[in-house]
Amino acid sequence: MPKTIRILAVDVGTGTQDILLFESGKTIENCFKMVMPSPTVIVAERIKRATERGQPILLTGVTMGGGPCHWAARDHALAGFAVSVTPQAARTFDDDLAMVEQMGFEIIKDAEVELRKENPAIVHIELQDFDATAIIGALRSFDVDPGVNAMAIAAFDHGAAPPGVSDRRFRFDFIAKTVHRNPVPSAFAYPAQDTPADLTRLRSISASAARYLQLSDSNLRSPLVLMDTGSAAVLGALEDPVVRNEHESLICNIGNFHTLAFHLIQGRIVGIFEHHTGEIDRAHLEQMLMRLADGTLTNEDVFNTSGHGALILDYAVRNDVNKAFPFLAVTGPRREMLRESLLHPYEATPHGDMMLAGCFGLLRALADHEPAMASLIEPSLLKAS
């Protein structure tokens, strides 16, 4: 192990991708960082430009996050313009390829790609959550060496639900199993080789990360940890000393598309829920947080309002109804939803930068999963109280 290490941490969200190039021995506030448009937003804009010009599009690459790029491709087809997509890229839009075809997309074999790319009238767009070439190019344009000793990347992954199974139920069943197995936020991080097979989006990132190592002249065997975005943000919020010093807390990450809340006691998860940010308002979120705290929130309460679900572990249920509401910390780009709330939320600012909370959580998770690197990572992170 070298005396100093460099780690690329990337938190891939729906609105932005947050990038941190960590260097051990350097004050973490002085490490290089970028907050840039998310890959799905970039792809969506490229599709929209093709729609405006009336050009057919060819989508290749790997399974990535949907949302904006999904809606743009759908609108392109509805406008009467051709959408061709390879099978792996098509799973961005639905794990069931028959459903993708019903959207009006043509699924083509990989062997046909090169022939179609030769047609200058077709706009070729590569789908990927982690664009190695773009990140390396950005760093090098500022004379920053992109070489790293390890990587940690977060993305939201619904998982590959079988046909006929709700994506929401499938994801939350996976969350519940993870919490039962190991009730700590870093349990949602995986060394790349151990990433569950159902997490197809995270597994697709592995190939893109390998490209980064090759193009940046890094050691091709450098460790890679993959993690869920919401859990990375919650773990990162614990880098704020005000949050870390609380014995019991609720930590709520209000993302652009998803809201995830953990009830923690001494760093261990005793309750959790996840919902779609666009389906809730302040009053609904406050109610869920209060019921998460007192142990009365049920899975169906959340699922039946278009959320993913909730889990309260048996030992979290409170018998004392007069017990005070726990400390509430909030993070995420939509955290303003709880401003002025009577729950008096604290806006976590780990290492002075809320937008990098997920990246700081990734560093902590990497230290947990790569003990050989922990001694070089942890001195730059918040010390345990």
N, C-alpha and C positions, 0 to 999 in steps of 0.2 A: 504494500500500500504506500503510495507517495505521501510526502509530508503535507502537501496541500492538495485539495481536490476541487474540481469544478463540476457543477451539476446544473443541467438544464431542467427547470421545472415549468411546465406549461399547463394551465387550467383552461380547457376548451369549453366555453360557455355558448349560449345561444346568441347573445349580443356581442360579446367580446371574447378574445383569447388573451389571457394574461400570462406574460412570459417573464421569467426570472432566471438570470444566469448567476448562480450562486458560486462564490469563491470562498473556501474556508480560510480563516485568518483575517478576513476583511469584515469590517462592520457591515451588517446585513443591509442597512440603509444605503450603503454605497455600492451595493451590487447592481449590475445593469439590469434594467427591466423595461418592458414595453406592454402597453395595453392597446391592442389592435382589433380590427373587426374580426368576428368569429368566422371560421371557415364556411359555415352554412350561409352566413350573410354575404360573403364574397361570391360563393357559387350562385346564390339567388340573384345578385346584381348582374352577373355575367349572363344568366339565363334571360333576365328582363331585357338586357340590351339586344339579345338575339330576337326576342319577341317583337321589340320595337322595329327591328329591321326585317321581320318576317322570314328569318332564316331557320332551317331545321337544326336541331342540336343532337350531338352524340355525347352521351354520358358514359365515361369509363371510370376505372379506379376501384375503390373499395367501399364497403359499407361505412357510412358516416352518419352524423346527426341530421335529422330531418328538419321539420319546422319551416323556416323561410325558404330553403332550397326546394323542399317538397311542394310548397304552395306555388312557387314560381314555375316549377316544371308542370304542375297541374294546369296553371293558367295558360302556359304556352300551348299545351295540347288542346285546351278548351278554345283557344283562339284559332285553332285549325292548323297549327304548325307541328311538324313531325318531331317526336321525341324517341330516339333510339337509345337503348341502355343495355349494358352488359349485365349478366346475372348477379355478380357480386355487388356491383354498384346499385342494381335495382332493389336490393334488400334494404337500402336506405329508406325506401318509400313503403315497403311492406315485406315482412319475412315470407309471405305467401306470394310467389311470383305470379300466380293466377290473378291475384288482386291487383298487382301492378299492371298487368295487361288490361284489366277492366278500366284502369285510369286512362287508357288510350295510348299507353307507351308500348313501343315495339321492343321486345327483348331479343337481342341478337347474340350470336355466338362470338366468343373471343376471337375466333379465326377471321371474322368479318370486319374487325375493327380497322385494320390497316387499310383495307380497300376503301372503307368509308372516309377515313381520314384524308385520303387522296383527293376527295371532292372538295374544292375550295368553297363551295356554297354552304357546306355543313360546318357549324361551329362546334369544335371539340372542347369539352370541359371535363377535367379530371376531378373526381370526387375523392376527398380525403380530409380527415379531421386534423392531420398534422402534416403541414407542408414544409418538409425539410429544406427544400431549395429556397423558399421565401424567407425562412428564419435565418438560414445561413447567410443569404444575400444581405439581409438587413443588418446583421451583426458585422459582416465584413465591410459594409459600406461606411461603418463608423470605426474601421480599423480594430474591431474586436475579434479576437481569435475565437471561433466557434467550437473548438475542441473541448470535449468533456470527458469526465471519468464515470459519469452515471447520468441517467435521465429518469424523470418522474412526470407522468402525464395523467391528467384527469379529464374525464368526459362522462356525460350522463348516458347510461345504457339501459334501455328497457329490457334487454334480453330478447332472445329469439323464442317468442311464445309459439307453441304448436297451433296449427289451424283450429279456429273455433274457441281458443282460449284468450280471454281479455288480456291485452298488454298490461293494463293497470294491475290486475290481480297477479299476473305472472311476476311483474317486477316486485310488488310488495311481498309476495310469498318468498321471493329470494331474499329480500331485506330481512324479513322475520327470521328466516333460517340462519342468516348471518349473525343476527343479534343473539339468538339463542345459543349459537355455537361459541361466540366470543363477543360479549357486550361492550366493546370499545370502538370508537370511531375509526381507528386504524385497521380494524378488521375488514373494512371495505376497500383496502388496498391489497394488491397482489403482485408478487414478482411475475414478470411477463410469462414465464414458462408455467406458472401455476394459475393463470387466469381461467376461470370457469368457461367451459366450452359454449355455454349459452350466452355469454357476454360478447357477442359477435362484433360489436362496435369497438370495444376495448381491444379485442384480439386483432382487429384490422389495423389498429394504431401501431402494433408491434412491427409490421412490415415497413411502415413509414419511418418509424424510429430507427430501424436498421439502416435505412437509406441515409438518415441524418449522420449516423456514426461513420458511414462510408465516405460521404461527401465532405465531412469535417475533419477527416483524417484522425478520428478517434479510435480507440481500441474497440474492435468489433464485439468484444466480449463484455463491454461495459454493462453494468446492471441496469435494468429497466423495471420500474414499478409503475403499475397502472392502477387508477383509483376512480371512484365515483366522485363527481364534482361536489355535490352537496355535503358529503362527508368530509371531503378535503377542506371545504370552507369552514365547517364546524370545528375541525381539528385545528385549522389555522386561527380561528377566533380565540382558541385557548392560548395563543401566543401573546394575547393582550394580558398584562399582569392583573388588571382588575377582574377579568374573567377567570383567569387561572386560580386566583386566591379564594374563589367561592367554593365552599364545601358542596353546595347543591345549587344547580342552575338549570335554566332552560336556555338553549342556544338555538336561535331560529335564523336560517339562511333563506332570505327572500330573493330568489333569483328571478330573472326575466320571465321564465316559463314555469319553474317549479319552486315550491316552498317546502323546505325540510326542517323539522324541529326535533331536537334531542332533549330529553330530560336526563340530566347527568347527576349522579351522586358520587363524589370522589373520583370523577373521571370515568365512571362506568355508566352505561346506558341502562336506564330503568324504564324508559318509554320513548316512543318515536312516532311521528306521523309525517306523511308526505302528501301534498296537494298540488294542484295546478294553480299558479299565481293568478292567472286570468279568470279563474272561477270563484275567487274569494275577494271579500273586501275586509276592511279593518275589523268590523264587528264580528264577522265570521272567524277571522284569524284569532282575535282575542278570545272568543269562546272556545276554540279548539285548544289554545294554549292553556287556558284555565282548566279545562277538562283533562289535558295531558298532565298537568301538575297534580290534580287531585285523584288521578287514576281512573276516571270514569269515561274517557274517550274510547269509543269502540271502533273496530275496523270498518263496520258497516256505516257508522256515522260519516266517515270520510269517503268511503267508496261511493255511497249513494248520493253524494253531492259532487260527483265527477272527479274525486281525488283518487289517490292510489291506495291508501289504507293507514291503519294505526295499529300499534302494538303496545300494550302495557304489561310489563312483567309482573308476576304475582306479588313479588315483594315490594313493588312500587305503590300498591294501593294504600291510601292513607285512611286511617280510621278516625283521625282527629280532624273534624271539619273546620276547626278554628285555626288550624295551622296556617301561618302566613304564606302568601304566594312567594315562590322562590325568586331569586335574582334572575332577571331576563336580559340576555344579550342578543343583539340582532346584528346581522351582517347581510351582505348581498346588494346588488344594484337597485333593488326595489325596496330597500329598507325604510324608505320614507312612508310606506304604508302604515308603519306603527309609530310614526312621530306624533306627538301630542296624545298618545294612548294613555289611558288611566293605569295601564300596567307598568308604566314608567320604564320603558326599555333603555338599556345602555347600548350605544352604538360602538361595537368593538372596532378597534383600530390597531391591529397587530403590527408591530414594528413601524408604526406611523402610516400604514397604507392599507386601507380596507380592501381595495381592489385586488391586492396580492394575497389576500387571506388564503385562497385555495393553494397558491404556490407555497406559502409557509406551511400549510398542512401537509403538502406533498413532501416537503423536506423532512418533517417530523415522521411521516409514514416511512420514508426511505430509511431513516435512522433506525426505526423499529424493525424493518425487514432486512436490513443489511448491517448487522452488528459490526462488521469490520470497518464500516464507514462512520458509525455512530460517534466515535470519539472526535472526528473531524467536523461533523455537522453540528452536534449539540452545543458546543461552546458559543455558537452564534445565535442559538435559539434561546427562548426564555427559560431560565432556570426554574426547576420545580420548587414550589414553596414548601 
